[in-house]
Amino acid sequence: MYRVLIHNDDKTTMGFVVQILVSVFALQNEKAIQIMLEAHDTQVALVTVETLERAEFHVEQCRSLARAQKYPLTLTIEPEE
């Protein structure tokens, strides 16, 4: 299993991050806000743990949506320990 992490940046809006988390990862709005705030406060937050194939798919979806809006939103994948 793999951890999907979202990273804070100075350009991507908080609202867009919440929108991405809700639409791509099917999170409830409250959970998406919690993750967004954690990333904002600590620079990185855990979004989910899933198979590598799903993680790669979700990260690519997020990158594509973010780049279309000119946001540098970054998500990374790391093996779960």
C-alpha positions in Angstrom: 0.0 0.0 0.0 1.1 3.6 -0.7 0.5 6.9 1.1 -0.7 9.9 -1.0 0.6 13.1 0.5 -0.4 16.7 -0.4 2.1 19.5 0.0 1.5 23.1 0.8 2.5 25.9 -1.6 2.0 29.6 -1.7 -0.1 29.7 -4.9 -2.8 27.1 -4.8 -5.9 28.4 -3.1 -7.3 26.6 -0.1 -10.7 26.4 -1.8 -9.1 24.7 -4.8 -7.3 22.2 -2.6 -10.6 21.3 -0.8 -12.4 21.0 -4.2 -9.7 18.6 -5.5 -9.8 16.5 -2.3 -13.6 16.2 -2.5 -13.8 15.5 -6.3 -10.8 13.3 -6.8 -10.6 11.4 -3.5 -14.3 11.5 -2.7 -13.7 12.9 0.7 -16.4 14.6 2.7 -16.0 18.4 2.8 -15.1 18.5 6.5 -12.4 15.9 6.1 -11.0 17.7 3.0 -10.8 21.0 5.0 -9.0 19.2 7.8 -6.4 17.8 5.4 -6.0 21.1 3.7 -5.4 22.9 7.0 -3.0 20.3 8.1 -1.0 20.7 4.9 -1.2 24.5 5.3 0.1 24.4 8.9 2.7 21.6 8.6 3.6 21.8 4.9 2.4 18.2 4.1 -0.6 16.0 5.0 -1.7 12.5 4.4 -4.6 12.3 2.0 -5.2 8.5 1.8 -3.5 5.1 1.7 -4.2 3.0 -1.4 -2.7 0.7 -4.0 0.1 2.1 -6.1 -2.0 2.0 -9.3 -4.9 4.0 -7.6 -2.4 6.4 -6.0 -0.7 7.2 -9.3 -4.1 7.6 -11.0 -5.3 10.0 -8.3 -2.1 12.0 -8.2 -2.1 12.4 -12.0 -5.8 13.6 -11.9 -4.9 16.2 -9.3 -1.9 17.4 -11.3 -3.9 17.7 -14.5 -6.7 19.7 -12.8 -4.3 21.9 -11.0 -2.1 22.7 -14.1 -5.3 23.5 -16.0 -5.9 26.3 -13.4 -2.2 27.3 -13.4 -1.7 26.0 -9.8 1.6 24.2 -8.8 -0.2 21.8 -6.5 2.0 18.9 -5.6 1.1 15.4 -4.4 3.6 12.7 -3.8 3.4 8.9 -3.2 5.5 6.9 -0.8 5.4 3.3 0.4 3.5 2.8 3.6 5.8 1.6 6.3 
